[in-house]
């Protein structure tokens, strides 16, 4: 099993920056990729960015050139968010896809609020 804990959320003015962290524990060796999602109440969950273990990344069009997903050498992944907009306000979750069992594990989320 994999446990994930997000941190780094908060209140920021439009145009500002935040860096979210996703700390993993447990069977870290089984993680194939990490995905950041976001969701607002009453809205669909949106994929924001993901990164594979060999470094391939992909982003939602709405965050390209503003957000960057990365990892350190061990067990923490990051989402650097720049030029934040009010529409980026959401609860942000990180999720791990593991192999070989194909399981998804989720953190509890961290709230990002961008004021105009």
C-alpha positions as CSV (number, residue, x, y, z in Angstrom):
1,X,0.0,0.0,0.0
2,X,0.9,3.6,-0.5
3,X,0.0,6.5,1.7
4,X,0.0,10.1,0.3
5,X,-0.1,13.4,2.2
6,X,-0.5,16.7,0.4
7,X,0.6,20.0,1.8
8,X,1.3,23.5,0.8
9,X,-2.1,24.8,0.0
10,X,-3.4,28.2,1.2
11,X,-4.7,31.6,0.3
12,X,-2.9,33.6,-2.3
13,X,-3.6,36.6,-4.5
14,X,-4.1,36.3,-8.2
15,X,-0.7,36.3,-9.9
16,X,1.0,34.7,-6.9
17,X,2.6,31.3,-6.5
18,X,2.3,28.3,-4.4
19,X,4.2,25.0,-4.2
20,X,2.2,21.9,-3.3
21,X,4.0,18.8,-2.0
22,X,2.9,15.2,-2.1
23,X,4.8,13.0,0.4
24,X,4.6,9.2,-0.2
25,X,5.2,6.4,2.3
26,X,4.7,2.7,2.2
27,X,5.4,0.7,-1.0
28,X,7.0,3.6,-2.8
29,X,8.9,1.2,-5.1
30,X,5.5,0.2,-6.7
31,X,4.6,3.8,-7.8
32,X,4.5,4.1,-11.6
33,X,3.2,7.6,-11.8
34,X,1.9,10.5,-9.8
35,X,-1.0,12.7,-10.9
36,X,-2.3,15.9,-9.4
37,X,-6.0,16.5,-9.7
38,X,-8.2,19.3,-8.5
39,X,-11.9,19.6,-7.7
40,X,-14.4,22.1,-6.6
41,X,-17.8,21.2,-5.1
42,X,-20.3,20.4,-7.7
43,X,-17.7,20.3,-10.5
44,X,-16.0,17.4,-12.1
45,X,-12.5,16.4,-11.0
46,X,-9.9,17.7,-13.3
47,X,-6.5,16.2,-14.1
48,X,-3.9,18.9,-13.6
49,X,-0.6,17.3,-14.2
50,X,1.2,13.9,-14.1
51,X,4.6,12.6,-14.1
52,X,5.9,9.1,-14.7
53,X,8.9,7.5,-12.9
54,X,11.1,8.1,-16.0
55,X,10.2,11.8,-16.0
56,X,7.5,12.1,-18.7
57,X,5.1,14.9,-17.8
58,X,1.8,16.0,-19.1
59,X,-0.4,19.0,-18.2
60,X,-4.0,20.2,-18.6
61,X,-4.2,22.9,-21.2
62,X,-5.5,25.3,-18.5
63,X,-2.2,25.1,-16.5
64,X,0.4,24.6,-19.2
65,X,3.3,27.1,-18.9
66,X,2.1,28.1,-15.4
67,X,2.4,24.8,-13.4
68,X,5.3,22.4,-13.1
69,X,5.2,18.9,-11.7
70,X,8.5,17.4,-10.4
71,X,9.9,15.0,-7.8
72,X,12.8,14.8,-5.6
73,X,15.1,11.8,-5.5
74,X,13.1,9.8,-3.0
75,X,9.5,10.1,-2.1
76,X,8.1,13.6,-2.6
77,X,6.5,15.1,-5.6
78,X,5.7,18.8,-6.1
79,X,3.4,21.0,-8.1
80,X,4.8,24.5,-8.6
81,X,2.0,26.8,-9.4
82,X,2.8,30.3,-10.8
83,X,0.6,33.1,-12.1
84,X,-2.3,31.7,-10.2
85,X,-5.8,32.7,-11.2
86,X,-9.1,32.7,-9.3
87,X,-10.2,29.8,-11.4
88,X,-7.4,27.7,-10.0
89,X,-9.2,27.7,-6.7
90,X,-9.9,24.1,-5.7
91,X,-8.9,21.2,-3.5
92,X,-5.8,19.6,-5.0
93,X,-5.2,15.9,-4.6
94,X,-2.3,13.8,-5.5
95,X,-2.8,10.2,-6.7
96,X,-0.3,7.4,-7.2
97,X,-0.8,4.6,-9.8
98,X,1.1,1.5,-8.8
99,X,2.2,-1.6,-10.5
100,X,2.0,-4.5,-10.9
101,X,-1.4,-4.5,-9.1
102,X,-2.7,-1.4,-11.0
103,X,-4.0,0.2,-7.8
104,X,-4.7,3.9,-7.3
105,X,-4.0,5.6,-4.0
106,X,-5.1,9.1,-3.0
107,X,-4.3,11.7,-0.5
108,X,-6.8,13.7,1.4
109,X,-6.2,16.9,-0.5
110,X,-5.0,20.4,0.2
111,X,-7.1,23.6,-0.4
112,X,-5.8,26.3,-2.7
113,X,-7.7,29.6,-2.7
114,X,-6.8,32.3,-5.2
115,X,-8.3,35.7,-4.5
116,X,-8.9,38.3,-7.2
